[in-house]
């Protein structure tokens, strides 16, 4: 007798997951995904509700932005929501480019200033690690959340 294969897809906001396997495992995973309130679990707990496990996955979820201004907005959102960093500096942004293996801009400060002009970032009240720092604004958070 062959085992039947079950598949189910669950969507919460912009986050979607599909699981496939034997009936008991799929039903258990469905229950887990639909009852958790603080995090979505895929075997590993994520840091924030509905957030992917990695920064690269978040970039993919947001359409892998081609503009540096959009990529940096996603990076700042990740640092604030997942890494719990209240502010970031240019070194933090460069680290995000390195983590995602995304090509870095030749002048990251210029791109950050463009996001400041768009009200995505604002200057932080204090430096971070001896460097000028910024914070993501509420406008910036909403921008990233609406990004597809």
C-alpha positions in Angstrom: 0.0 0.0 0.0 1.5 3.4 -1.0 1.5 6.3 1.3 -0.6 9.3 0.3 1.1 12.6 -0.1 -0.7 15.7 1.4 -0.1 19.3 0.6 -1.4 22.5 2.1 -0.7 26.2 1.6 -1.1 28.8 4.4 -1.0 32.6 3.9 -0.7 35.2 6.6 -0.5 38.7 5.1 2.4 38.8 2.7 3.9 35.6 4.2 3.0 32.3 2.5 4.2 28.8 3.2 3.4 25.5 1.5 4.0 22.1 3.3 3.9 18.7 1.8 4.3 15.2 3.3 2.3 12.5 5.1 -1.1 13.4 6.5 -0.2 13.5 10.2 2.9 15.7 9.6 1.0 18.1 7.3 -2.0 18.4 9.7 0.4 19.0 12.6 2.3 21.7 10.7 -1.0 23.3 9.7 -2.1 23.5 13.3 1.2 25.0 14.3 1.2 27.6 11.6 -2.4 28.7 12.2 -2.3 28.9 16.0 0.9 30.7 16.7 0.5 34.3 17.6 3.9 35.8 18.0 5.9 33.9 15.4 5.5 31.7 12.4 7.5 28.5 12.8 9.0 26.5 10.0 11.0 24.3 12.3 13.1 27.3 13.4 11.6 30.3 15.2 11.7 33.6 13.4 12.3 36.8 15.2 9.1 38.7 14.3 5.6 37.7 13.2 5.5 36.7 9.6 9.1 37.5 8.9 11.3 35.2 6.8 14.3 33.6 8.5 16.9 35.5 6.6 17.5 39.0 5.2 17.9 37.5 1.8 14.5 35.9 2.0 13.0 39.2 3.0 14.6 40.9 0.0 13.1 38.1 -2.2 9.7 38.6 -0.6 9.9 42.3 -1.4 10.7 41.6 -5.1 14.5 41.8 -4.8 14.5 45.6 -5.3 16.9 46.8 -8.0 17.1 50.3 -6.6 19.7 50.8 -3.7 17.2 53.2 -2.0 14.7 50.3 -1.7 17.2 47.7 -0.7 18.5 50.0 2.0 14.9 50.5 3.2 14.5 46.7 3.5 17.8 46.4 5.3 16.8 49.1 7.8 13.5 47.4 8.3 15.1 44.1 9.0 17.6 45.6 11.5 14.8 47.3 13.4 12.2 44.6 13.4 14.4 41.4 13.6 17.8 42.5 14.9 16.2 45.0 17.3 18.6 47.8 16.4 17.2 51.2 17.1 19.7 52.9 14.8 22.1 51.9 12.1 25.2 53.4 10.4 26.8 53.0 7.0 28.8 50.0 8.2 25.6 48.2 9.2 24.2 48.8 5.7 27.4 47.5 4.1 27.2 44.4 6.3 23.7 43.8 4.9 25.0 44.0 1.4 27.6 41.4 2.3 25.1 39.1 4.0 22.9 39.1 0.9 25.7 39.1 -1.6 24.1 42.0 -3.3 26.3 44.5 -5.3 27.1 47.5 -3.1 26.6 51.1 -4.2 29.8 53.1 -4.8 28.6 55.8 -2.5 26.3 54.4 0.2 26.0 57.7 2.1 24.5 59.3 -1.0 21.9 56.6 -1.2 21.1 56.9 2.6 20.7 60.7 2.1 18.2 60.0 -0.7 16.2 57.8 1.7 16.4 60.7 4.2 15.0 63.0 1.6 12.1 60.5 0.9 11.4 60.4 4.7 12.3 56.7 4.8 15.1 57.4 7.3 15.9 60.2 9.7 19.1 61.1 11.4 19.5 59.4 14.8 20.1 61.7 17.8 23.4 60.0 18.6 26.2 58.4 16.6 26.6 54.6 16.5 30.1 53.2 16.9 31.6 56.7 16.2 29.7 57.0 12.9 26.7 59.1 11.9 23.5 57.0 12.5 20.0 56.9 11.2 16.7 55.4 12.1 13.9 54.0 10.0 10.8 56.2 10.2 7.2 55.1 10.5 6.9 56.2 6.8 9.8 53.9 6.0 8.3 50.9 7.8 5.0 51.4 6.0 6.9 51.7 2.7 8.7 48.4 3.2 5.5 46.7 4.4 3.6 47.8 1.3 6.5 46.9 -1.0 5.9 43.8 -3.3 
